[in-house]
């Protein structure tokens, strides 16, 4: 005897059937609504619950719940869950907010040795103090729940994002002064006036490591290893500092490689620059407000050569405004990357050789950020 369903048939008017058909073919609606629309259409067209379950690759109870809801409340009510479904939340908004507020404090402020929270430590702290804080529901808080609460609040107390606090009250004024220099160079270059006054961007690159190899490098070998082979052990011979200034008009680099960068080394660099330009012209230099640049020894030398140098200081924590940083970055990515030397003397010679090669075909660096915001009278 063939099976006869005791469930009533689902009757859909033309408008409802058309809208359900459109929903069943949608690629943007939630998957749950799309699947329920398909179930309702198949049942309305005479298919059995078992056949629908097979086609939808699901189980009969899921199909039956959808159809029963449609027969009781209507087709549109069957597309969504009824209110009140699911297990009630065990933790209140206040409980979750308290956990998030604890995560926004440092563990050391609450008596721990650690600087940053871990989910284990935070969960233990919550379980230990929840009753006294009026949140007894958190007595069995697990690490996984802590992770979910913090993720929902977008709080990550185990990570550090570094920032640079602006401590120079005259930052804007000093930045404008530096940008004015760059814009002046650009305007003179465009107008064809040429270099009336030398303008240099100067800085130091300290701590260049003289690292030596303990075994010869292996050159690339086709079919064996495509990259240079190098023993992971090395010998550290010490460090050097590069004092350099780049002429913003010509791209010429003036350099002095030293073991320390004190006032006396800075004065030696100034003397190198002094010999590179004709007497009687003022050499303008954009540089950081380093102690060696304004020391008594440096100022005594500047007094001995009046009107020869003019310093334009970048604001504190504004070294990114110094254009020569771009040259240093290029040098670090090319010449200094992976360099191996037998001594500091060899490192110094290779740096000077690199600068000689650069000066054979100098590159004029141009500042691109913000000069159009500055007006020059």
RAVENNOR-V434405 format. One record per run of one state. SS is the DSSP state (~ for helix, > for strand, _ for the rest). FROM is the first residue (numbers start at 1). TO is the last residue. If there is no record, write none. Layout:
ss = (SS & SS)
from = (FROM & FROM)
to = (TO & TO)
//
This chain:
ss = (_ & ~ & _ & ~ & _ & ~ & _ & ~ & _ & ~ & _ & ~ & _ & ~ & _ & ~ & _ & ~ & _ & ~ & _ & ~ & _ & > & _ & > & _ & > & _ & > & _ & > & _ & > & _ & > & _ & ~ & _ & > & _ & ~ & _ & ~ & _ & > & _ & ~ & _ & ~ & _ & ~ & _ & ~ & _)
from = (1 & 14 & 25 & 31 & 45 & 49 & 57 & 60 & 74 & 77 & 80 & 93 & 104 & 107 & 111 & 119 & 130 & 136 & 139 & 143 & 154 & 171 & 192 & 199 & 214 & 218 & 219 & 221 & 222 & 225 & 226 & 229 & 230 & 234 & 248 & 253 & 259 & 263 & 277 & 283 & 288 & 291 & 294 & 296 & 305 & 309 & 314 & 319 & 322 & 324 & 334 & 344 & 361 & 371 & 374)
to = (13 & 24 & 30 & 44 & 48 & 56 & 59 & 73 & 76 & 79 & 92 & 103 & 106 & 110 & 118 & 129 & 135 & 138 & 142 & 153 & 170 & 191 & 198 & 213 & 217 & 218 & 220 & 221 & 224 & 225 & 228 & 229 & 233 & 247 & 252 & 258 & 262 & 276 & 282 & 287 & 290 & 293 & 295 & 304 & 308 & 313 & 318 & 321 & 323 & 333 & 343 & 360 & 370 & 373 & 377)
//
